[in-house]
Each structure stands twice: as structure tokens, then as C-alpha cells.
Amino acid sequence: MRILSHIGGLLIGTAMVAAASAQAPEGTRPTRPQIRQGTLKAGDAAPDFTPADMAGKEAVRLSSLRGKPVVLVFGSCTCPPFVRSMEAVEQLYKQYHDRAHFVLVYVREAHPTDGWAQPNNAFQIRSPRSIDERRQVARDFAAKLKLSVPIVVDSIDDKVEAIYSVWPNRMIIIDAEGNIADAGVAGPQGTSTSARKAPSILDRLASEAK
């Protein structure tokens, strides 16, 4: 019985490895990417950036948004928790868009088919190879979820993501003077967790900005 149990365990393990390898690029095995929180914290000046919109035409310079609080939302369509958080983000945007700026920054994929894939993911796409591909994926994401929050797209070399340490998703709130009011947390539930506490932060910042 012990021998049969051992053989059964080996067969199951082999099947799991084979299934994982089938989703990975040839000659590689998928590995779980490392989540980094970065060093930015409340009170720090928010690093400036100028990503373009989904059409690649209109750039949004973060420093030009001073005078109102800014809600930065980072994520991608292949992050299921991020996709689920969009309902809360949209509700927040509709409630506060007249008192705060909102910018959703589309960053590198969390679970692309050529990486650490999720078989039941609603969005089954490979990692974009160019900025045009990433913009198209962002447009498809926005259309499928019927998003109204403004969206810009990080560069294909992930400059904004590197500066803010936002992978796989994160929400960062900036005050009217351009300083970080809440740094949030990078992680699967980062955006949804921050969205729950955002109203109290935005109410306070909006009153201070008057």
C-alpha cells in the first residue's frame, strides 16, 4: 500500500509539473514573480511621470494635477483580484471625481499565458511585446469592463511600475501638494483594500485643499 501511495504521489506531481510547463514558454518553467513594496511612504514627494493615454496621443503629467488630491490605480487585466476591484474603483471615481483626480495606470500583466498563468482567468493574453500591444490590451480591458475612470499606459519597459513598486496592483493616494498621503500595498488585494479606506482619506484631503 505504501508503494502504491508513493507511486500515486509521483504521478500526481508529474501531472502538475506537466500542466504548469504547458502554460510556460518552451524550455522554461513558470515561477511566481516577486512582489516588492518599494520604499515610498506617506509624506514622500510623489515621483513625477508622464504616461500617454490608451490611444498614445494625450500624455498626463502627474505634477500638472496638483491643486486636488490624486488617486493612482495600478494594475492589469490578467490580475483577477484587480479586475474584481474595478467595481469599487468605479464607485469611488463617480463619488469623488469632482474633488480628486483619478488616473488608472495600466502596467505589465500579472498572469499572462506566457508567464505565471491562471487557467480560469477571464483575460487570456500573452505579455504585450510593444507599447502598441499594451495599449490595445488596455483598451480591450476598459471596453469589457465599461470603465469610465481615465486610463493611461505604462511604458513597455515598465518605468512607472519600477518607480512606484505597484505590481501586481496597488492604489496610491497623493495630496493636493503632490505628496503621498497613502502608499497602499502592492499585492493581490492591494487595490480593493485601499478602495475601502479611500473615502475617509479623500474627505480629509479635499477639506485640507480648500
C-alpha positions as CSV (number, residue, x, y, z in Angstrom):
1,M,0.0,0.0,0.0
2,R,2.8,2.4,0.8
3,I,4.5,1.7,-2.5
4,L,1.2,2.3,-4.4
5,S,0.7,5.5,-2.4
6,H,4.2,6.7,-3.3
7,I,3.7,5.9,-7.0
8,G,0.3,7.7,-7.0
9,G,2.0,10.8,-5.4
10,L,4.7,10.8,-8.1
11,L,2.1,10.6,-10.8
12,I,0.1,13.5,-9.4
13,G,3.3,15.5,-9.0
14,T,4.4,14.8,-12.6
15,A,1.0,15.8,-13.9
16,M,1.1,19.1,-12.0
17,V,4.5,19.9,-13.4
18,A,3.4,18.9,-16.9
19,A,0.3,21.2,-16.7
20,A,2.4,24.1,-15.4
21,S,5.0,23.6,-18.1
22,A,2.3,23.6,-20.8
23,Q,1.5,27.2,-19.9
24,A,5.1,28.4,-19.9
25,P,7.3,29.4,-22.8
26,E,9.2,26.4,-24.3
27,G,12.2,25.5,-22.3
28,T,11.1,27.3,-19.1
29,R,9.1,26.7,-16.1
30,P,6.7,29.3,-14.7
31,T,7.7,30.9,-11.4
32,R,5.8,33.1,-9.1
33,P,7.2,36.7,-9.6
34,Q,8.4,38.5,-6.5
35,I,6.2,41.3,-5.1
36,R,8.2,44.3,-3.9
37,Q,6.7,47.1,-1.7
38,G,9.4,49.7,-2.6
39,T,10.5,52.5,-0.2
40,L,7.9,55.2,-0.9
41,K,5.8,56.1,2.1
42,A,3.3,58.7,3.3
43,G,4.9,62.2,3.3
44,D,7.3,61.5,0.4
45,A,7.0,63.6,-2.7
46,A,5.3,61.5,-5.4
47,P,7.7,60.9,-8.3
48,D,6.6,62.6,-11.4
49,F,5.7,60.7,-14.6
50,T,4.1,61.4,-18.0
51,P,2.4,58.3,-19.5
52,A,0.2,58.6,-22.5
53,D,-3.4,57.6,-22.8
54,M,-4.7,54.4,-24.4
55,A,-4.5,55.9,-27.8
56,G,-0.9,57.0,-27.3
57,K,-1.8,60.6,-28.0
58,E,-2.5,62.6,-24.8
59,A,0.1,62.4,-22.1
60,V,-0.8,63.1,-18.5
61,R,1.9,64.7,-16.3
62,L,1.3,63.8,-12.7
63,S,2.7,67.2,-11.4
64,S,0.2,69.1,-13.5
65,L,-2.6,67.6,-11.4
66,R,-1.7,69.5,-8.2
67,G,-4.4,71.5,-6.5
68,K,-6.6,68.4,-5.9
69,P,-5.8,65.0,-4.4
70,V,-4.8,62.3,-6.9
71,V,-5.8,58.7,-6.8
72,L,-3.4,56.5,-8.7
73,V,-4.7,53.0,-9.5
74,F,-2.2,50.4,-10.9
75,G,-2.9,47.0,-12.4
76,S,-3.6,44.8,-15.4
77,C,-6.4,42.7,-16.8
78,T,-4.7,39.4,-16.0
79,C,-4.8,40.1,-12.3
80,P,-8.2,38.6,-11.2
81,P,-8.4,40.5,-7.8
82,F,-7.6,43.7,-9.7
83,V,-10.4,43.1,-12.2
84,R,-12.8,42.4,-9.3
85,S,-11.7,45.7,-7.6
86,M,-12.8,47.8,-10.6
87,E,-16.4,47.9,-9.3
88,A,-15.2,49.6,-6.2
89,V,-12.8,51.9,-8.1
90,E,-15.6,53.0,-10.5
91,Q,-17.9,53.7,-7.5
92,L,-15.1,55.8,-5.9
93,Y,-14.5,57.7,-9.1
94,K,-18.1,58.5,-9.5
95,Q,-18.3,59.7,-5.9
96,Y,-15.1,61.8,-5.9
97,H,-14.1,62.7,-9.4
98,D,-15.2,66.4,-8.8
99,R,-12.9,66.6,-5.8
100,A,-10.0,64.5,-6.8
101,H,-8.1,63.4,-10.0
102,F,-8.2,59.8,-10.9
103,V,-5.6,58.0,-13.1
104,L,-5.6,54.3,-13.7
105,V,-2.1,53.3,-14.9
106,Y,-2.1,50.1,-16.9
107,V,1.1,48.1,-16.1
108,R,2.6,44.8,-17.0
109,E,0.5,41.7,-16.9
110,A,0.2,39.7,-13.6
111,H,-0.8,36.3,-15.1
112,P,-0.2,36.3,-18.9
113,T,-0.4,33.0,-20.8
114,D,3.4,33.1,-21.3
115,G,4.1,33.6,-17.6
116,W,2.6,32.6,-14.3
117,A,-0.8,31.9,-15.9
118,Q,-4.1,31.3,-14.3
119,P,-6.3,28.8,-16.2
120,N,-9.6,30.3,-15.1
121,N,-8.6,33.9,-15.8
122,A,-11.3,35.9,-17.7
123,F,-8.5,37.5,-19.7
124,Q,-6.3,35.0,-21.5
125,I,-3.5,37.0,-23.2
126,R,0.3,36.8,-23.6
127,S,2.6,39.6,-22.4
128,P,2.5,42.6,-24.8
129,R,5.7,42.9,-26.8
130,S,5.3,46.5,-27.7
131,I,3.6,49.7,-26.3
132,D,1.0,49.4,-29.1
133,E,0.1,45.9,-27.9
134,R,-0.1,47.1,-24.3
135,R,-2.4,50.0,-25.3
136,Q,-4.7,47.6,-27.2
137,V,-4.9,45.3,-24.3
138,A,-5.8,48.3,-22.0
139,R,-8.5,49.4,-24.5
140,D,-10.0,45.9,-24.5
141,F,-9.9,45.8,-20.7
142,A,-11.6,49.2,-20.4
143,A,-14.2,48.3,-23.0
144,K,-15.1,44.9,-21.5
145,L,-15.5,46.3,-18.0
146,K,-17.1,49.6,-19.3
147,L,-14.7,51.7,-17.3
148,S,-15.1,55.5,-17.0
149,V,-12.0,56.2,-14.9
150,P,-9.3,57.8,-17.1
151,I,-6.6,55.3,-18.1
152,V,-3.0,55.8,-19.2
153,V,-0.5,53.1,-20.1
154,D,2.9,52.5,-18.6
155,S,5.9,52.3,-21.0
156,I,6.8,48.8,-22.3
157,D,10.0,48.9,-20.1
158,D,7.7,49.5,-17.0
159,K,9.2,52.8,-15.8
160,V,6.3,53.8,-13.7
161,E,5.9,50.4,-12.2
162,A,9.6,50.4,-11.2
163,I,9.4,53.8,-9.5
164,Y,6.2,53.1,-7.5
165,S,6.6,49.3,-6.9
166,V,3.0,48.6,-7.9
167,W,3.0,45.1,-9.3
168,P,0.5,43.2,-9.4
169,N,-1.8,46.0,-8.3
170,R,-1.9,48.9,-6.0
171,M,-3.7,52.2,-5.2
172,I,-1.7,55.2,-4.1
173,I,-3.3,58.5,-3.0
174,I,-1.5,61.8,-3.3
175,D,-2.4,65.1,-1.6
176,A,-3.0,68.4,-3.4
177,E,0.6,69.4,-2.9
178,G,2.0,66.3,-4.6
179,N,3.0,64.3,-1.6
180,I,2.0,60.7,-0.9
181,A,-0.9,60.6,1.6
182,D,-1.4,56.8,1.5
183,A,1.1,54.5,-0.1
184,G,-1.2,51.5,-0.2
185,V,0.2,48.0,-0.6
186,A,1.4,46.0,-3.6
187,G,-0.4,42.7,-3.7
188,P,-3.4,40.7,-5.0
189,Q,-5.8,42.6,-2.7
190,G,-3.9,45.9,-2.7
191,T,-6.4,48.0,-4.7
192,S,-9.6,46.6,-3.1
193,T,-8.1,47.1,0.4
194,S,-7.1,50.7,-0.4
195,A,-10.5,51.4,-2.0
196,R,-12.3,50.6,1.2
197,K,-10.4,53.2,3.2
198,A,-10.0,55.8,0.4
199,P,-13.3,57.7,1.2
200,S,-12.0,58.8,4.6
201,I,-8.6,59.8,3.2
202,L,-10.2,61.7,0.3
203,D,-12.7,63.5,2.5
204,R,-9.8,64.7,4.7
205,L,-7.6,65.7,1.8
206,A,-10.4,67.5,0.0
207,S,-11.2,69.6,3.0
208,E,-7.5,70.5,3.5
209,A,-7.2,71.5,-0.1
210,K,-10.0,74.2,0.2
